[in-house]
């Protein structure tokens, strides 16, 4: 890292968003120039893990409804180390990812800024349940270091080479499918900042991730540009994510196919069919990799572009909520391992769910005429799964995706609900 007189150019969108959520005050101010020349204690946030992004809290950046994402902002400082000590969660998947100023993963000195659960080595006397069969609860320590080097266990880099002191950085902890669907049971690690021999524990924030009405109104003014410009509506392709436009926090373990799907005529529905990869099951850790599994997790989600790239969440009469994601274990498969999603209005749901072998996905009730972004996630893929989304070129070309994925490439059709109900998906040829 280097010091500069003017300091780094800030990512106004990320900083403005975190400020609107009441997290901006937790990010330390740029360091005074004198601090760079002499030994100094670390500059720390006031408390840790203040912001939790999820469909039910801060619904931004296309969150999966089976996941929560906790954010720890920090200020880049020379010789800084951040120690994260905790217990392995009882969930399908967890990971740590460090993001640079302005967003995006990076590599420093040959060390990447993401660390999935199965690569986090346990402390002596503990067992990682993603490395060998064991109950959750073993302990680990992960270090975010300004001098990360290859071969260091459980170490992530602090920032890219040449980053100025005072720049923003972010650590994200992700958890998917926790036991009993209870994210409050995910153990958040303790946080210690170390610099020049001084260790400063950072206390846990008293509450996380529940913005006030005023904060959410402030977010409305931070409308995101469309992050995905599909060349062909109704066709699934892989596009290169622009972190400046998609929120800065893409998961390094995941890859996405996307399709822009305008809501059809009133009596029509959208049908999406494809072959499902073999995935881990349940909401507990299991050793990875496995020869009988292609991916750790996959899902299909309906999302909106504005104001801040939310997943569809429909609040229905009676206090029930309809979510726009279906995880792999919520998806019905036929005898050949294929799924059939039917995207429709909430008023069509009962009729859709009476059709054998289909899985309902909702259009938004608040923006019923808006084009939706439909995302297929593949997360933590086996190296032998050649048809994974991760192997598709990021060229926005549906033909490229189809060539790599073969039967795993989703096909989209539009037809009347009556035709689908009477004759099944074969009555709805792909567009």
PARO-697476 format. One line per field, with one value per residue (C-alpha): residue number from 0; residue in one letter; x, y, z. Coordinates in Angstrom, 1 decimal. Example, Ala and Ser with C-alpha at 12.3 -4.5 7.8 and 13.67 -1.06 7.14 Angstrom:
# residues 2
i <- 0	1;
aa <- A	S;
x <- 12.3	13.7;
y <- -4.5	-1.1;
z <- 7.8	7.1;
***
This chain:
# residues 431
i <- 0	1	2	3	4	5	6	7	8	9	10	11	12	13	14	15	16	17	18	19	20	21	22	23	24	25	26	27	28	29	30	31	32	33	34	35	36	37	38	39	40	41	42	43	44	45	46	47	48	49	50	51	52	53	54	55	56	57	58	59	60	61	62	63	64	65	66	67	68	69	70	71	72	73	74	75	76	77	78	79	80	81	82	83	84	85	86	87	88	89	90	91	92	93	94	95	96	97	98	99	100	101	102	103	104	105	106	107	108	109	110	111	112	113	114	115	116	117	118	119	120	121	122	123	124	125	126	127	128	129	130	131	132	133	134	135	136	137	138	139	140	141	142	143	144	145	146	147	148	149	150	151	152	153	154	155	156	157	158	159	160	161	162	163	164	165	166	167	168	169	170	171	172	173	174	175	176	177	178	179	180	181	182	183	184	185	186	187	188	189	190	191	192	193	194	195	196	197	198	199	200	201	202	203	204	205	206	207	208	209	210	211	212	213	214	215	216	217	218	219	220	221	222	223	224	225	226	227	228	229	230	231	232	233	234	235	236	237	238	239	240	241	242	243	244	245	246	247	248	249	250	251	252	253	254	255	256	257	258	259	260	261	262	263	264	265	266	267	268	269	270	271	272	273	274	275	276	277	278	279	280	281	282	283	284	285	286	287	288	289	290	291	292	293	294	295	296	297	298	299	300	301	302	303	304	305	306	307	308	309	310	311	312	313	314	315	316	317	318	319	320	321	322	323	324	325	326	327	328	329	330	331	332	333	334	335	336	337	338	339	340	341	342	343	344	345	346	347	348	349	350	351	352	353	354	355	356	357	358	359	360	361	362	363	364	365	366	367	368	369	370	371	372	373	374	375	376	377	378	379	380	381	382	383	384	385	386	387	388	389	390	391	392	393	394	395	396	397	398	399	400	401	402	403	404	405	406	407	408	409	410	411	412	413	414	415	416	417	418	419	420	421	422	423	424	425	426	427	428	429	430;
aa <- X	X	X	X	X	X	X	X	X	X	X	X	X	X	X	X	X	X	X	X	X	X	X	X	X	X	X	X	X	X	X	X	X	X	X	X	X	X	X	X	X	X	X	X	X	X	X	X	X	X	X	X	X	X	X	X	X	X	X	X	X	X	X	X	X	X	X	X	X	X	X	X	X	X	X	X	X	X	X	X	X	X	X	X	X	X	X	X	X	X	X	X	X	X	X	X	X	X	X	X	X	X	X	X	X	X	X	X	X	X	X	X	X	X	X	X	X	X	X	X	X	X	X	X	X	X	X	X	X	X	X	X	X	X	X	X	X	X	X	X	X	X	X	X	X	X	X	X	X	X	X	X	X	X	X	X	X	X	X	X	X	X	X	X	X	X	X	X	X	X	X	X	X	X	X	X	X	X	X	X	X	X	X	X	X	X	X	X	X	X	X	X	X	X	X	X	X	X	X	X	X	X	X	X	X	X	X	X	X	X	X	X	X	X	X	X	X	X	X	X	X	X	X	X	X	X	X	X	X	X	X	X	X	X	X	X	X	X	X	X	X	X	X	X	X	X	X	X	X	X	X	X	X	X	X	X	X	X	X	X	X	X	X	X	X	X	X	X	X	X	X	X	X	X	X	X	X	X	X	X	X	X	X	X	X	X	X	X	X	X	X	X	X	X	X	X	X	X	X	X	X	X	X	X	X	X	X	X	X	X	X	X	X	X	X	X	X	X	X	X	X	X	X	X	X	X	X	X	X	X	X	X	X	X	X	X	X	X	X	X	X	X	X	X	X	X	X	X	X	X	X	X	X	X	X	X	X	X	X	X	X	X	X	X	X	X	X	X	X	X	X	X	X	X	X	X	X	X	X	X	X	X	X	X	X	X	X	X	X	X	X	X	X	X	X	X	X	X	X	X	X	X	X	X	X	X	X	X	X	X	X	X	X	X	X	X	X	X	X	X	X	X	X	X	X	X	X	X	X	X	X;
x <- 0.0	1.1	0.2	-1.0	-1.6	-5.1	-6.1	-7.8	-10.9	-13.9	-16.5	-19.4	-22.0	-20.9	-20.0	-23.3	-25.3	-23.6	-24.0	-27.7	-27.9	-26.3	-23.0	-21.0	-20.2	-18.6	-16.0	-12.9	-11.8	-8.7	-5.5	-3.6	-0.3	1.7	0.3	1.9	5.4	5.3	4.1	0.4	-2.4	-5.0	-7.9	-11.0	-14.7	-16.9	-18.4	-18.4	-20.9	-23.3	-24.9	-26.7	-27.9	-30.7	-34.1	-35.7	-33.4	-31.5	-32.7	-30.0	-27.5	-29.6	-29.4	-30.4	-33.3	-31.5	-28.6	-27.4	-24.4	-22.7	-20.4	-17.4	-16.1	-12.5	-9.9	-6.8	-3.6	0.0	1.0	-2.7	-3.9	-7.6	-8.2	-11.5	-12.0	-15.1	-17.0	-17.9	-21.5	-24.3	-25.2	-24.8	-22.2	-20.2	-17.3	-15.2	-14.4	-12.4	-13.4	-11.3	-12.2	-15.1	-15.9	-14.7	-12.5	-8.7	-5.4	-2.4	1.0	-0.6	-3.2	-6.9	-9.4	-11.9	-11.9	-14.7	-15.6	-13.8	-10.5	-10.6	-8.3	-9.4	-7.5	-5.7	-8.2	-11.1	-12.5	-13.7	-17.0	-16.6	-13.2	-14.3	-17.6	-18.1	-20.6	-20.4	-18.8	-15.1	-13.1	-11.0	-9.1	-8.9	-6.4	-6.8	-3.3	-1.5	1.4	-0.4	1.8	1.3	1.2	-0.1	-3.0	-6.4	-5.0	-6.7	-5.1	-6.1	-6.1	-4.6	-1.0	-0.6	-3.8	-3.4	-3.8	-7.3	-9.0	-12.1	-12.2	-14.9	-15.0	-18.1	-19.2	-21.8	-24.0	-26.4	-29.1	-28.5	-30.0	-33.7	-33.5	-32.4	-29.7	-29.5	-27.8	-24.9	-22.0	-20.4	-16.6	-14.9	-12.8	-9.4	-7.4	-3.7	-1.0	2.5	2.1	-1.2	-4.3	-7.7	-10.8	-13.8	-17.1	-20.1	-22.7	-25.8	-28.1	-27.6	-29.3	-32.7	-32.9	-35.4	-38.0	-35.9	-32.8	-34.8	-36.1	-32.5	-31.6	-34.3	-32.2	-29.3	-30.9	-28.5	-27.9	-29.0	-26.0	-26.9	-27.6	-29.0	-28.4	-31.5	-34.4	-35.7	-32.3	-29.9	-26.3	-23.4	-22.3	-19.3	-20.5	-19.5	-18.8	-19.3	-22.9	-23.8	-22.9	-19.2	-19.7	-20.1	-19.4	-16.1	-17.5	-20.5	-21.3	-24.5	-26.5	-29.1	-32.1	-34.2	-37.9	-40.7	-44.0	-46.2	-49.9	-52.4	-53.2	-49.7	-46.8	-43.0	-41.6	-37.9	-36.6	-33.2	-31.2	-30.3	-26.7	-26.2	-26.0	-25.3	-28.5	-29.9	-28.8	-25.8	-22.1	-20.9	-17.4	-16.3	-15.4	-17.5	-17.4	-21.2	-21.9	-21.5	-22.1	-22.4	-25.6	-27.7	-30.8	-33.1	-34.3	-36.5	-35.1	-35.8	-33.3	-34.5	-34.0	-31.2	-31.2	-33.6	-34.8	-38.6	-40.3	-44.1	-45.9	-49.3	-52.6	-52.6	-49.0	-47.4	-44.4	-43.6	-40.0	-38.4	-35.8	-36.0	-33.0	-32.0	-33.8	-37.0	-37.1	-39.1	-37.2	-38.6	-37.4	-34.6	-33.3	-34.8	-36.6	-39.6	-40.0	-43.2	-42.9	-46.3	-48.3	-49.3	-52.9	-51.9	-49.9	-52.6	-53.3	-49.6	-48.9	-51.6	-49.6	-47.5	-43.8	-43.5	-42.0	-43.6	-41.5	-43.3	-43.2	-43.2	-46.6	-45.2	-43.7	-45.8	-45.0	-41.2	-38.8	-37.3	-33.8	-33.9	-30.6	-29.4	-26.6	-24.0	-21.9	-18.8	-18.5	-16.6	-13.6	-15.0	-18.4	-17.6	-21.1	-20.9	-21.9	-18.3	-17.0	-19.3	-17.6	-18.7	-19.6	-23.4	-24.0	-26.7	-25.2	-21.9	-23.7	-25.7	-22.5	-20.8	-23.8	-25.7	-28.8	-28.0	-28.6	-32.0	-34.6	-37.4	-40.9	-44.0	-47.5	-50.9	-51.5	-54.4	-52.1	-49.5	-52.1	-53.7	-50.6	-47.6	-44.3	-44.3	-47.1	-44.7	-41.8	-38.8	-38.7;
y <- 0.0	3.6	6.9	9.9	13.5	13.6	10.1	7.6	8.4	7.1	4.8	7.2	4.7	2.1	4.8	6.6	3.4	2.4	5.9	5.7	2.5	4.0	2.1	4.9	6.3	3.0	3.4	5.1	8.4	8.5	8.4	11.6	11.7	11.6	8.3	6.6	7.6	6.4	3.4	3.7	1.7	0.5	2.6	0.5	0.6	1.3	-2.2	-5.2	-6.8	-3.9	-4.5	-7.7	-7.9	-10.3	-10.4	-9.6	-6.9	-4.9	-6.3	-5.1	-6.5	-9.6	-11.5	-15.1	-15.7	-18.7	-16.5	-13.7	-11.5	-9.7	-6.7	-5.5	-2.2	-1.2	1.4	0.3	0.8	-0.3	-3.3	-3.9	-7.4	-8.3	-11.5	-13.2	-16.0	-18.1	-21.4	-23.3	-22.6	-25.2	-24.4	-25.7	-23.1	-20.2	-18.1	-15.0	-12.5	-9.3	-6.5	-3.6	0.1	0.5	-3.1	-6.3	-9.3	-9.1	-10.9	-9.6	-11.3	-14.4	-14.7	-14.4	-12.5	-15.2	-18.2	-20.8	-23.0	-26.2	-24.4	-22.9	-25.0	-25.7	-24.7	-27.6	-30.0	-28.9	-30.3	-28.5	-30.3	-29.4	-31.2	-34.4	-35.6	-33.9	-31.9	-28.1	-26.1	-26.5	-23.3	-21.4	-18.2	-16.3	-13.4	-10.5	-9.2	-6.4	-8.7	-11.9	-14.4	-17.8	-20.8	-18.9	-20.8	-19.1	-15.8	-13.2	-10.0	-6.6	-4.7	-4.7	-3.7	0.1	0.9	4.1	4.2	5.5	3.6	1.7	-2.1	-4.6	-8.2	-10.2	-13.3	-15.3	-18.1	-20.2	-22.5	-22.4	-25.1	-24.6	-21.5	-19.5	-16.9	-15.8	-19.1	-18.3	-17.6	-14.3	-14.3	-12.0	-9.3	-8.0	-5.3	-5.5	-2.9	-2.3	-4.6	-3.1	-5.3	-3.7	-5.9	-4.6	-5.2	-6.8	-4.3	-4.6	-4.9	-5.7	-5.2	-3.6	-0.2	2.4	3.8	6.9	4.9	2.9	6.2	7.4	4.2	5.0	7.9	5.6	3.9	1.5	1.5	-1.7	-4.0	-6.6	-5.6	-8.8	-8.8	-11.1	-10.9	-14.3	-15.9	-17.0	-15.9	-15.0	-11.4	-9.8	-8.2	-4.6	-4.2	-0.5	-1.1	-4.4	-3.3	-4.4	-7.6	-10.5	-14.0	-15.4	-18.9	-18.3	-17.7	-16.6	-16.9	-14.2	-13.5	-10.4	-11.5	-9.0	-10.1	-11.6	-11.0	-11.5	-15.1	-16.2	-17.5	-17.9	-21.4	-22.1	-25.6	-27.2	-30.1	-29.7	-30.2	-32.7	-30.6	-31.1	-31.5	-30.2	-27.3	-28.8	-29.0	-32.0	-32.8	-31.2	-32.0	-35.2	-37.4	-37.7	-33.9	-31.3	-28.2	-27.2	-25.2	-23.8	-21.7	-19.8	-16.3	-13.5	-10.0	-6.4	-3.9	-0.7	0.8	-1.3	-4.7	-6.5	-10.1	-10.3	-10.2	-10.1	-9.2	-11.0	-10.6	-12.3	-11.5	-14.2	-13.5	-14.9	-14.9	-14.8	-17.6	-21.4	-23.2	-26.6	-28.5	-26.4	-27.3	-30.2	-32.4	-35.0	-38.5	-37.3	-34.7	-31.7	-28.8	-26.8	-23.3	-21.4	-17.6	-16.0	-13.6	-14.4	-14.6	-17.5	-19.4	-21.8	-22.9	-23.2	-25.3	-27.8	-28.7	-31.8	-31.4	-27.6	-25.1	-21.7	-18.4	-15.0	-11.8	-8.7	-7.5	-4.0	-3.7	-6.1	-4.6	-4.2	-6.5	-9.0	-10.3	-14.1	-15.5	-19.1	-19.5	-22.3	-22.1	-24.0	-26.3	-29.5	-29.2	-32.1	-30.5	-29.2	-27.8	-25.4	-21.7	-20.9	-22.4	-20.2	-17.2	-13.8	-12.6	-12.2	-14.7	-17.3	-19.5	-19.6	-20.6	-23.3	-24.7	-25.1	-26.2	-28.5	-29.8	-27.7	-24.5	-23.1	-22.6	-20.1	-20.2	-18.2	-19.7	-19.5	-21.0	-23.0	-24.6	-25.4	-26.9	-29.0	-30.4	-29.7	-28.0	-29.7	-27.3	-24.4	-24.5	-22.4	-18.9;
z <- 0.0	-0.5	1.0	-1.1	-0.2	-1.6	-0.7	-3.0	-5.1	-3.2	-4.5	-4.1	-4.8	-2.2	0.4	-0.2	0.1	3.4	4.7	3.9	5.9	8.9	8.3	6.8	10.2	11.1	8.4	9.7	8.1	5.9	8.0	8.7	6.9	10.1	10.9	7.9	8.9	12.5	14.4	15.0	16.4	14.0	12.9	13.5	12.9	15.9	15.8	13.6	11.2	11.3	7.9	6.9	3.3	2.7	1.1	4.5	5.6	3.0	-0.3	-2.7	-5.3	-6.3	-3.0	-3.0	-0.6	0.9	2.0	4.2	3.7	6.6	5.8	7.8	6.4	7.1	6.2	4.4	6.5	6.1	8.3	9.2	10.1	10.8	12.7	12.3	14.9	15.1	14.8	11.6	10.9	10.6	7.0	3.5	2.6	4.1	2.8	3.4	0.6	0.8	-1.7	-2.8	-2.8	-5.3	-5.2	-6.7	-5.8	-6.5	-6.2	-4.2	-4.4	-6.0	-3.2	-4.1	-1.9	-1.4	0.9	0.8	3.8	2.7	2.4	5.9	8.1	11.7	14.8	16.6	18.2	15.9	12.6	9.6	8.7	5.0	5.0	6.8	8.3	11.6	13.6	13.2	15.9	15.4	15.5	12.9	12.6	9.3	8.9	6.4	6.0	4.2	3.5	2.5	0.7	-1.0	1.3	4.3	5.8	6.2	4.9	2.7	1.2	2.5	-0.7	-4.2	-4.7	-4.8	-2.8	-0.9	2.9	3.7	1.0	1.7	2.0	2.9	4.3	3.6	5.4	3.4	4.7	2.6	3.9	7.6	9.8	10.2	8.0	11.1	10.2	13.8	14.5	12.1	14.5	13.5	14.1	16.6	15.1	16.1	14.3	14.8	13.8	15.0	18.0	19.1	19.1	19.2	19.6	17.7	19.6	17.9	16.7	18.9	15.9	12.2	8.9	9.7	8.1	9.1	6.8	6.4	5.5	2.9	1.4	1.2	-0.7	-3.3	-4.4	-5.2	-8.1	-9.8	-13.5	-15.2	-14.6	-17.2	-20.8	-22.5	-26.2	-26.7	-24.3	-23.2	-23.8	-21.1	-21.4	-19.2	-19.2	-17.5	-14.3	-13.9	-10.2	-10.4	-11.5	-9.7	-6.2	-6.0	-4.1	-6.5	-5.0	-6.3	-5.8	-8.0	-11.6	-13.2	-16.3	-16.8	-19.0	-19.3	-19.1	-19.7	-18.1	-20.8	-21.5	-18.7	-19.4	-20.3	-18.3	-18.9	-18.8	-18.1	-18.6	-18.3	-16.7	-13.1	-11.8	-9.0	-5.8	-2.2	-0.2	3.0	5.4	7.1	6.1	4.1	2.9	-0.5	-3.2	-3.8	-6.9	-6.9	-6.9	-9.6	-7.5	-3.9	-4.6	-7.4	-7.7	-10.0	-9.0	-10.3	-9.7	-10.4	-11.7	-9.9	-7.6	-6.1	-7.8	-5.4	-5.6	-5.9	-2.5	-2.6	0.6	0.3	2.2	5.6	6.3	4.1	1.9	-1.6	-2.5	-6.0	-5.5	-5.5	-4.2	-5.6	-2.8	-3.4	-7.1	-8.5	-11.0	-13.4	-13.8	-16.2	-13.8	-15.6	-13.9	-15.2	-13.7	-14.4	-13.8	-13.3	-11.3	-7.8	-9.0	-11.2	-8.5	-7.4	-11.0	-11.8	-8.7	-9.7	-12.8	-12.1	-12.1	-12.2	-9.7	-9.4	-9.5	-9.0	-11.0	-8.7	-7.4	-6.9	-10.4	-12.5	-15.9	-15.3	-17.1	-14.7	-14.6	-14.1	-12.7	-12.6	-10.0	-10.0	-6.8	-5.8	-8.8	-9.2	-11.6	-13.6	-14.2	-17.7	-18.2	-15.3	-15.7	-14.7	-18.0	-20.1	-21.8	-20.4	-23.9	-23.5	-26.3	-25.6	-28.3	-26.3	-23.2	-25.0	-26.6	-23.2	-21.1	-23.5	-21.7	-18.6	-20.6	-19.7	-22.5	-22.2	-23.7	-23.4	-23.6	-22.2	-18.8	-20.2	-22.8	-20.2	-17.9	-20.6	-22.3	-20.1	-21.1	-24.5	-25.4	-24.9	-27.4	-26.6	-28.1;
***
